[in-house]
């Protein structure tokens, strides 16, 4: 709006016109906000309930570990990109720096975390740890990661071994000069970066034979075994859905989540697999737009391998709960039960997965819809 000169007289018609413009702007803003808040309900796709896996970066990696441990009966494998051990913060934010390897010569103690997990399992707060024996877990830590340092990720690997993950089912990649990021071919920052959007590209292999490292493919194939080559360009659809049905705003979860749906998964009773991909701190759609759910590489693999990819969202919150960076809860801001099956965020995610495995009418992409674009 233009600034009025101090000595200008404002007529009655000017006042009416100005008030009318303000009212129209407020009305339009409210309508737009209402439309964005009213994403449709998550559809049922008849997915295979025995083929659910999870992965995440940073706080999403902590949550991936929590889901794998707490729901080991239902989740067959996990990808942990720069994440610490289960229940590392022990419901106390003061321990976060230790869990992230930021305290020199004082890394997390995986034996203590394993003890907690065993206690929780005996108390039936999480699934029996015996289910972890056959689960497959991929763990990654870049040598240039200054946010979640390698000694803390080493502790994650040791924890997983101590709670029963078989050595042949556990893959630890810790020799790439990568920073704190999901590694995706041709996307984001240079390999060693530790900055937003926390998506980077890295080359691997001997000199003269370098190739892009495809982390989504690496972790999905470790979990599921050999897969078809990824699609060159995803041809499915990204569908926005209402998360508020599953989680109250007090959990810090956003109003809207996202789901990638390959064309092969649009038929009722499709039997597709489900992978839950969890963003890190300051990496939700509110912080980086669509970059996490379009640039991390999962959708290309999903397209050719009958895989639904669920992208739940957590937003920053400056009040209750106090979660200014939009992190998944791995220290207790959503409640002291944050690492149990009863945890509000984990329950919400698993209810979303359950919905995807139900049968019923599914949403078929419109013929004129552009592949890979978000659809409300």
Secondary structure, 3 states (H helix, E strand, C coil): CCCCCCCCCCCHHHHHHHHHHHHHHHHHHHHHHHHHHCCCCCCCCCCCCCCEEEEEECHHHHHHHHHHHHCCCCEEEEEEECCCCCCCCCCCHHHHHHHCCCCCCCCCCHHHHHHHHHHHHHCCCCCCHHHHHHCEEEEECCCCCCCCCHHHHHHHHHHHHHCCCCHHHEEEECCCCCCCCEECCCCCECCCCCCCCCEECCEECCCCCCEECCHHHHHHHHHHCCCCCCCCCCCCEEEEEECCCCCCHHHCECCEEEEEECHHHCCCCCCCEEEEEECCCCCCHHHHCCHHHHHCCHHHHHHHCCEEEEECCECCECCCCCECCCCCCCCCCCCCCCCCCCCHHHHHHHHHHHHHHCCCCCCCCCCCCCCCCEEC
